[in-house]
Structure formats: C-alpha cells, structure tokens
Amino acid sequence: MKKVLCVGLVICDTPLIPVPESIMQMDVCQVESPKNSTGGDALNVAITLTKLGLKASLSGLIGNDSNGDFILNHLHEVGVDTRGISRHPSLGTAASYVLIENNGKRHFIVSGALNAELKYEHIPQDLIEEADLVYFGSAMCMSAMDQGGAAALFKKARSLGKITVADTAVANPNLDTDYYRNLLEPMLKETDIFIPSYEEAVLLTGKADLPGIRDALAPYKFTLLVVKLGSKGCYVTDFKQEWTIPTFAEFKPVDTTGAGDSFTGGFIQGYLIGWPPETVALFANTVASFNVTKVGATGGVPDFKTAYSYVTEHAGGVERFPLSN
C-alpha cells in the first residue's frame, strides 16, 4: 500500500451554520449547535487519503491545549499516523471559526500564529524515507516553510526518489506576484505536481487566463499542473495536452470548507494508482463533490469504493484538447 507524508497547516475548526451574508449588519444570528471539527490543508489531505484507503502520516504543530487534544484524538480515530505532530510549549493550537452560508460558501476567522512556526527540522526524517509521496499543503501562508523549509523538504524527498506535490493557501492576497514568485521559486523547482486554486495561480503568476498561467509556470517543468476552479471543476495539463473537467451538478453544496483539499487528496490517490491525468482529475472532482454535501472540512469524504463506482458510472464529459495558444 502506498504511503503519503502530509506536511503543513493543522487547525481546529468550529463550523457555524447557517450564517447569512449580511451578518455584519445583524445584531443576532441563530446557528446550529457548534461542534469542533478538524481543518488545515495538510490535515484535511491526510484524512482524505486515509478515508480513501491509503496510509497517510501528518507533520505539523499543535499546542498543549484542548484543541490540540481534540485534533490528536480525531486523527487516531481516523487512522492517520501522528508521529510527525509536535506540541508547542507556549503557543495555542491554530483555530478558526467557519461561517457557512446556506449555499455552502464559507468564510474564515482564523487565529493561526502557530503554523508559521513549523520548520523543516520539525519533520521526522524517517517519515520522509517511508513515504512514496511527500505533500506540502500550505505554500504562501507558512513563513518558516516558505522561507526555505518546503524547498529543503522537497529536495530531500526527491533525493530519495519520492514524488513531491504542493498546493497553496494565501494568507495575504495584497502582496504582489513578484513577492510570492521569488518566495516560492526554490520549492517550485523541486515540485513534481503543483495544485493551486485559480485565485492563487493568478496571484502567483500575474496571469488571469489558464494558458497564461500554464505558460508562466512551464519553466518549473512540473509533471502536472492542476488548477482548481471551484464549482467549475479543474484544469489539468502535462504541458503536452490539457483537460478541463467539470464538477457534477447533482451534488448540492452544504459546506465547501475543505473542498480543494479533498480534491487534492483524491488527485494524489488517483495519481498513485497510475491512472491517466484526465481520469485522476475526474476522480478528484468526485471526491470533492461528495465532501461538500456534509458539514466539516472532511465530513463528506467518501471511501474509495463509493468514489470509484461513481466515476465509472459518470466517466463521460472529460474533454481533451491540444495545448491552446
């Protein structure tokens, strides 16, 4: 069985539903009884992979507090390897309140200073050695990892023959393209598969069209570039061909928290199986589509059999194109 090491954001979420768009003009808003949930790119992908049947380990930081206890207990229940989790002696576990509208759109209020402290040195070397694939889930918002830690992780992984996968999570969209490009370039040079959202890809490249984004990132020689397009699906290219894969209209979003992370987990699973890119992307869309039907960042992630059965029954609609100009 393939094993994946997930490194990056670890957060304790508190979903609040339903929250109207006009909340800031309201004095009182009634929501369903809040319950803690788990969140953060790396944690979400680790749980997604485990639910899909792979072995996943997680490396990140939590505090010595009740939120940290909750996260550890949940990871143990799901079956994620927690040997890479470190507890910070003074800072609290990163936490977020997730305001969820009736249409499933979500907005975050986050206290995440601890995640900025994660360094390459926190990551156990034996977890890198054991993994078939190493995933870094939070580029552009984890300062210590962005400033050399992620590049060191991927360089080490590649030296051991591991596949490297990265995605992004922007903390400050007001910083310019040159800032993020220069910051992440050492990591991008060591990345095999890059999976940003459309908004993050625009911020990173300064290009608003998919061919422009593709061409701006082509010099890094990724095996695959995958751009998450939200409700529109995804774009995938191996720089020889490109595909656009839509989502499925029959899935009604309840909570889109973690949709991109469950997509990434599904993509990693399909890639490690060895499917062609368009099939991998279709499977990833399927996993994310199931996930958004439940509250919580991984609340609706299906098992592999459920997702695979859906893909085999809905395999149409994948469009393959030669590279566009």
N, C-alpha and C positions, 0 to 999 in steps of 0.2 A: 504494500500500500504506500502511495506517495505521501510525503510529509512536507508541510509548508511552515516556515517561520514567519510570523507576522510581527512587525515592529512599528510602533507609533502611538497614536492617540488612544488613551484609555480614559473613559468618562462615565460617571454615574448620571444617568438621565432621569428626569422626572417629567413625563409627558402630561400635559394639561389639555383636555379636550372636552367640549368644543370651545374654542376661543374666537370670537368674531373679529373680523379685520378692523373694526372700529374700536377695539379695546381701549386705546389711549384716550378716547372721548367718553368712556363709560366710567361710572363710579363703582359699579359692582358687576361681576360676571360669574355666573354659576357654572362649574365644571364637574365632570365625573370625579369620583374619589381618586386622588393621585396615588400612584404606586411607583416605586423606584423601578428603573429599567437600566440596562447596560447600553453604552454607546461609545463613540470614538472609532475612527476608521479601522485601526488595526484590530481592535477588539471585535468589531462587527464582522470583519472579514474572517477572523479566526472562528467565530461562532458559526458563520455561514458555511465555511468549509467543513467544520465538524458535523453539522446537520446534514451536509451532502455526502458524508461518509469518508472524508479524508482525515488524516491525522494533522492537527494544527497545534503549534506552540505559539505563545504570545510573549513578547518582551515589551514592557512599558513600566510606568511608575504609578503607584497609588500611595495614599497616605496611611498613617496609623489611626484610622478613624472608622466609623460605622459604614460610610460609603465604600471604603476600601474592603471592609469585611464582606459587604454585600456583593461586590464585584467578584472577589475570590470565590465565595460560595457558589455564585451562579456559574462561573467558569468550571468549577469542579463538577457541578451537576450536569453541565452540557458535555464535559469530557475534554476540554481544552487543556493542554499541557501548560502549567503556570510556572515552570521553573525559571522563566525569564522575567517574572514580575518582581520588582523591587519596591520596598516600602520606604518612603522618605521620612526622615526622623522629625521633621518640623512642618512641612507644607501639607495641606489637606488634599485629598483626592479631588481631581478635576470634576466639576459638576455643572450640569446645565438644566435649565427649565425649557421644555419644548412646548411652544404654543402652537396648537394644531387647529387649523380652520376646518369647517365642515367639508370642504373639498379635498382635504388631505394635505394641503400646503402647510409647511411648518416654519416656525421662526424660533431662533435660539437665543437664550440669555445665558451666557457662559462665564464661569469662573475657572480658568484653565491654566493658571500660572505653573502648576507642577509639570505639565507636559513639556514646557520649554526647557526643563532641566534634564531631560533624557539625553544621554550621551552614548556614543559608540561603546564606551567602556562598561556601560551597564548591561550590554548584550552578552550573554554567555557564549563563549566560542564553541562549546560542544553543540549548542542548538543550531549554529550555522553549519557545522560539519554534518549534522544528522539530516538536515533539510535537503529536499530535492529542488526547492524553490524558495527564495527569500523575497518577501514583500515588505516594502516600506510604505505606510499608508497615509502619510500626513505631510508631504513636502509643502513648503511655503508657509507653514504655521508652527514649526517646532525649531526654535532658533538654534539650539545646540546641534541638532541633527542637520539642519540646513547649512550650517557653517562648518561642514566637513564630516560630520558623523555619518550621514547617509552615504556619502561618497566612499568613506572608509569601509562601511558595511558592505556595499555592493562590490567594491574592489576585492575585498576578502572573499566574498561569496563566489565571484567569477573565477578567482584563482583556484577555487576548489571545484570548479565545474558546475556551479549552481546557476539556475535561471534567476534573473532579477526582474522584479515587477514593481513599479511605482505608480502612485496616484497622488493627487494634490488636495489640499484643503486650505483655502486662502483665509488668513486671519485679518489682513488689512488690504482691501481692494484699492485703496488710494495710492499705494506705492506703484511706481511705473514699471513698464515692461523691462527696461534695462536692469533695474534693480533685481527683479526676480530671475531674469535670464542669467545674469552674472552669478547670482547666488547659487542657482541650481545646476549650472553647467557641469561642474565636476561630477555630480551624481548622474546627470543625464548621459554623460559619456560612458557610464558603467551600467546603463539600463537596457534590458532586452525588450520589455514590453512597458509602454507608458500609457496610462489610462486617466487623463484629466477629464473634468467636465468641460462642456463647451465654454462656459464663462471663464474657467481657469485657463483654458487653452488660449482664449482671446487675450487675457491678461498677460500670459507668458510670452506670446508671440507678437502682439500688436496687430494681429490679422483677424478680421471678422468673418471671413469665408473659409469653408473647410479646405479647399485646395490651397489657399494661402497659409493656413495653419499647417497643413501637411508639408508644404514646401519649406516653411520656416523651420520645421523640426526634422526634416530629412537628413541634415548633416550629422545628426547623432546616430544614425544607422540602427535605429530600433528594428528588432524583428517584426514587431507590430506596433502601430499607433492606433489607439482606440479612444474616440471622443464620445463621452456620454452626453446625450442630447435630451435628457429628461423624459418628458412624456412623448417625445418624438422618436425615442429609441436610441440608436447609436450609429456611429460611423467607424468603419474599420479599414485599415489599409496595411498591406505589406510592402508598399511603395512600388508594386508591380501591378496590382489590382486594388480596387476599393469596393466596399459594400456599404449600403445603408440598410439597416434592419429596423423596422418599426416595432412599436410595442403592441399590446393586444387590447383592443377596445373593451373586451368583455370583463376585464378586471377593474372594479371600482375602487379608486384610492380611498383609504380611510386615514392613513398616516404615511407620508412619503419619507419620513425620517429613515435614514439608512438605505434608501433605495439604491443609491450609487454604490454603496459598499457591498450590498448583496449581489448587485450586478458584477462587481469585481470578483467576489468570491466564486460566483458561477462561471465567470470567464476563466479564472485560474483552474477550476475543476475541469472544464471542457478542454482547455489547452493541454493540461497534463494527460488527459485521456488520449490526445492525439488527433482530435477532430480537425477538419479544415476551418479556417477563420470564420467563415460565414455561419457554420453550424455552432461554433463556440459562442459567437455573439448572439445567436438565436436562443441558445440555452441560457446565456447570462440574462437576456431580456426576460426570459420565462421565470427565472429565479426571482428577479426583482419585481416582476408583475405579481407573483404570489405574495411577496413580502409586504407590499404596500396595502394589502387587504386587511392587515391587523395592526393594532397599536404597538409601537416599540420598534427600535431600530432593526431587530431581527425577529420580531414577533410572528411574521408570516412566512419565514423561510421554509420551503418545503424539503422533504427528503429527496434523495436522488431519484428514486423510482417515480415519484409523483411528477417531478420536473421533466424527467426523460420521457415519460408517457405523454405529457402534454406536447413536447417538442415533436415527437414522432407523429402526432395527430394533426399538428399545425405547422408542418415543415414548409409550406408554401410561403410566398411573399418575400423571399430573400432575393434581392436584386443585386446582380454582379455587373460591375462596369469596368471598362478600361480606365486608367487614370485620366482625369479631366484636366483641362488646361486652366 
